[in-house]
């Protein structure tokens, strides 16, 4: 029976240089794209729109006009569209 060895070259959790999913998505978004919120380290940050991406920082704006600067590596999930808050 052969011994299984994990190939870390193909494990996206360990290969951050090749797995830039959130950053790639944000680079393609035009300014003022509707974003309901992002999850940062597991917690929801309610937002209204994406502003821009500079280096590893994503800029967002909430409903009140407050600017949020978030490290791209901390973003777990992006919710697009308008938030349905109840």
C-alpha positions as MATLAB code, in Angstrom:
seq = 'XXXXXXXXXXXXXXXXXXXXXXXXXXXXXXXXXXXXXXXXXXXXXXXXXXXXXXXXXXXXXXXXXXXXXXXXXXXXXXXXXXXXXX';
ca = [
       0.000    0.000    0.000;
       1.469    3.364   -0.985;
       1.848    6.147    1.529;
      -0.104    9.335    0.764;
       1.911   12.548    0.799;
       0.172   15.896    0.620;
       1.245   18.050   -2.318;
       1.416   21.572   -0.882;
       2.165   23.020   -4.326;
      -1.484   22.435   -5.229;
      -3.031   23.267   -1.863;
      -4.578   26.732   -2.214;
      -4.573   27.258    1.550;
      -0.792   27.069    1.535;
      -0.044   28.722   -1.801;
      -1.009   32.353   -1.317;
       1.045   33.597   -4.277;
      -1.063   31.597   -6.732;
      -4.399   31.859   -4.923;
      -5.454   35.507   -4.961;
      -9.165   34.989   -5.584;
     -10.557   37.931   -3.600;
      -7.847   40.285   -4.844;
      -8.424   39.214   -8.456;
     -12.170   39.811   -8.129;
     -11.662   43.261   -6.604;
      -9.178   44.258   -9.330;
     -11.886   43.640  -11.937;
     -14.641   45.567  -10.119;
     -15.375   49.090  -11.312;
     -15.543   51.862   -8.683;
     -18.938   52.288   -7.002;
     -19.909   48.641   -7.515;
     -22.676   47.692   -5.084;
     -21.332   45.556   -2.239;
     -23.679   44.606    0.593;
     -20.801   43.675    2.874;
     -17.665   41.672    3.432;
     -16.754   39.113    6.042;
     -13.449   39.947    7.683;
     -11.968   37.208    9.834;
     -15.460   35.723   10.193;
     -17.344   38.914   11.097;
     -19.695   40.868    8.827;
     -18.821   44.445    7.852;
     -21.965   45.985    6.257;
     -21.079   48.187    3.285;
     -22.680   49.970    0.348;
     -20.038   50.125   -2.387;
     -16.534   49.172   -3.426;
     -14.305   52.175   -4.066;
     -10.891   50.961   -5.181;
      -7.963   48.623   -4.582;
      -4.451   49.878   -3.902;
      -1.637   47.450   -3.141;
      -3.181   44.957   -0.691;
      -5.812   47.352    0.647;
      -9.446   47.428   -0.466;
     -11.436   50.629    0.008;
     -15.189   50.437    0.629;
     -17.897   52.952    1.560;
     -20.864   52.289    3.853;
     -24.374   53.809    3.677;
     -23.335   56.784    5.843;
     -20.350   57.593    3.620;
     -17.765   56.204    6.058;
     -14.679   54.858    4.265;
     -13.368   51.425    5.259;
      -9.840   50.314    4.383;
      -9.531   46.536    4.664;
      -6.521   44.287    4.130;
      -7.432   42.032    1.194;
      -5.902   38.997    2.932;
      -8.439   39.411    5.768;
     -11.517   39.241    3.518;
     -13.220   35.834    3.672;
     -16.318   36.596    1.594;
     -17.849   39.408   -0.465;
     -21.645   39.842   -0.661;
     -22.580   41.677   -3.862;
     -25.682   43.759   -4.463;
     -27.712   45.704   -1.970;
     -28.063   44.385    1.561;
     -31.451   43.091    2.673;
     -31.240   44.077    6.324;
     -34.175   43.054    8.531;
];
